[in-house]
Amino acid sequence: MQSCYEDLIILDVDAKDSEDVIRQVGQLLYKGGFVKDTYIDAVAAREKEFPTGLILQDIQIAMPHTAGVHVNTPAVCIAKLAHPVEFGHMGDPDTKVMAELIFMMAIKNPEAQIETLQKVMGVFTNAEAVQALKDAEDKETLFKVAQHYIG
C-alpha cells in the first residue's frame, strides 16, 4: 500500500503554532481528496487532548492524526517546517517538543494505524534516514527519501 505521494510533500511551512501547522498541512490532504471535510478539525482537537510530538535522537517531530472515520484514502503528508513549532510530547504533554518535521497521517483502518506508526517510527530510529530527511532541500528529494523509507 502506497502511503507517500509527491503532492503531499511540503517544505518551508511557516506556521505560528501547532494548530496552524495542522490546518495548513491538512489542507493538502483535503484538497487531494484523501480526507473528509471533518478531518482537519478532528486532528486539531485530538492533538490538544493527545499530543503527538516526539523528541528523537537527532530530530524533533510530530505525527498528528485522528480516527479513520475522517479519512477517504490512507496517506502520509510530510511537512518540513520553516522554523520549529511547539507541540506537546506524546508521552508527557507537559514536555514541549520543537518539531522540525511533521508526519500528518490519514489512516482509515485502525489496525493499519499501528503498522503505519511503526513504519514511520522505524525511520526515526535509522540515523541515515533522519539525516536524509533533514538534508532534503527540495520537494523531489524529500519525496524520494520518504518513499524509500516509508513506502
C-alpha positions as CSV (number, residue, x, y, z in Angstrom):
1,M,0.0,0.0,0.0
2,Q,1.4,3.4,-1.0
3,S,1.2,6.0,1.7
4,C,3.6,8.7,0.4
5,Y,2.6,10.8,-2.6
6,E,4.6,13.7,-4.0
7,D,1.6,16.0,-3.8
8,L,1.7,15.5,-0.1
9,I,5.2,16.8,0.5
10,I,5.6,20.4,1.5
11,L,8.6,22.4,2.5
12,D,9.1,25.7,4.4
13,V,5.7,25.6,6.1
14,D,5.6,28.9,8.0
15,A,3.3,28.3,11.0
16,K,2.8,30.2,14.2
17,D,1.8,27.2,16.3
18,S,0.9,23.5,16.2
19,E,-2.8,24.2,15.2
20,D,-1.6,26.4,12.3
21,V,0.7,23.6,11.1
22,I,-2.2,21.1,11.3
23,R,-4.5,23.4,9.4
24,Q,-2.0,24.2,6.7
25,V,-0.8,20.7,6.2
26,G,-4.3,19.2,6.5
27,Q,-5.3,21.3,3.5
28,L,-3.1,19.2,1.3
29,L,-4.8,16.0,2.4
30,Y,-8.2,17.6,2.0
31,K,-7.6,19.2,-1.4
32,G,-6.2,15.9,-2.7
33,G,-9.4,14.1,-1.6
34,F,-7.6,11.9,0.9
35,V,-9.7,13.1,3.8
36,K,-13.2,14.4,4.6
37,D,-14.0,18.0,5.5
38,T,-14.1,16.9,9.2
39,Y,-10.5,15.7,9.2
40,I,-8.6,19.0,10.0
41,D,-10.8,20.0,12.9
42,A,-10.7,16.4,14.2
43,V,-6.9,16.3,14.1
44,A,-6.6,19.7,15.8
45,A,-9.0,18.6,18.6
46,R,-7.2,15.3,19.1
47,E,-3.8,17.0,19.2
48,K,-4.9,19.1,22.1
49,E,-6.0,16.0,24.1
50,F,-3.4,13.5,22.9
51,P,-0.3,15.4,21.7
52,T,2.0,13.7,19.1
53,G,5.3,15.4,19.5
54,L,8.4,13.2,19.8
55,I,12.0,14.1,20.8
56,L,14.2,11.6,18.9
57,Q,17.9,11.2,18.8
58,D,18.7,13.8,16.0
59,I,15.3,15.4,15.3
60,Q,12.1,16.5,16.9
61,I,8.9,15.7,15.1
62,A,5.1,15.5,15.4
63,M,2.7,12.9,14.0
64,P,-0.8,14.4,14.1
65,H,-3.6,12.1,13.1
66,T,-7.2,11.2,14.0
67,A,-9.8,8.5,13.7
68,G,-10.3,6.7,10.4
69,V,-13.9,7.9,10.1
70,H,-12.5,11.2,8.8
71,V,-10.3,9.5,6.1
72,N,-11.2,8.6,2.5
73,T,-7.8,7.2,1.3
74,P,-4.8,6.4,3.5
75,A,-1.8,8.7,3.1
76,V,1.0,10.4,4.9
77,C,1.6,14.1,4.4
78,I,5.2,15.2,5.2
79,A,5.9,18.8,6.0
80,K,9.3,20.3,6.7
81,L,8.8,23.5,8.7
82,A,10.4,26.9,8.0
83,H,11.1,27.1,11.8
84,P,10.4,24.6,14.7
85,V,6.9,24.8,16.1
86,E,5.9,23.7,19.6
87,F,3.9,20.6,20.1
88,G,3.1,18.7,23.3
89,H,5.1,15.4,23.8
90,M,3.3,12.2,23.1
91,G,4.2,10.6,26.4
92,D,4.2,13.7,28.6
93,P,2.0,16.6,27.4
94,D,3.8,19.0,29.8
95,T,7.1,18.4,27.9
96,K,7.4,20.7,24.9
97,V,8.7,19.4,21.6
98,M,10.0,21.9,19.0
99,A,9.0,19.9,15.9
100,E,11.0,20.4,12.7
101,L,9.2,17.8,10.7
102,I,5.5,16.9,10.6
103,F,4.2,13.5,9.5
104,M,0.4,14.0,9.3
105,M,-1.2,10.7,8.9
106,A,-4.6,9.9,7.3
107,I,-5.2,6.3,8.4
108,K,-8.5,4.7,7.6
109,N,-8.2,1.3,9.2
110,P,-7.3,1.2,13.0
111,E,-5.2,-1.9,12.5
112,A,-3.2,-0.2,9.8
113,Q,-2.6,2.8,12.2
114,I,-0.2,0.8,14.3
115,E,1.6,-0.5,11.2
116,T,1.9,3.0,9.8
117,L,3.1,4.4,13.1
118,Q,5.7,1.6,13.4
119,K,6.9,2.2,9.9
120,V,7.2,6.0,10.5
121,M,8.9,5.4,13.9
122,G,11.3,3.0,12.2
123,V,12.5,5.8,10.0
124,F,13.4,7.8,13.1
125,T,15.5,5.1,14.7
126,N,17.6,5.0,11.5
127,A,20.3,7.7,11.7
128,E,20.8,7.6,7.9
129,A,17.1,8.1,7.2
130,V,16.9,11.0,9.7
131,Q,19.9,12.7,8.1
132,A,18.5,12.2,4.6
133,L,15.2,13.8,5.7
134,K,17.0,16.7,7.4
135,D,19.2,17.2,4.3
136,A,16.4,17.2,1.8
137,E,16.2,20.7,0.4
138,D,13.6,20.3,-2.2
139,K,10.2,18.5,-2.6
140,E,11.5,15.9,-5.0
141,T,14.4,14.8,-2.8
142,L,12.2,14.7,0.3
143,F,9.6,12.6,-1.6
144,K,12.3,10.2,-2.7
145,V,13.6,9.8,0.8
146,A,10.1,9.3,2.2
147,Q,9.1,6.9,-0.5
148,H,12.3,4.9,0.1
149,Y,11.9,4.6,3.9
150,I,8.1,4.7,4.3
151,G,6.6,3.5,1.0
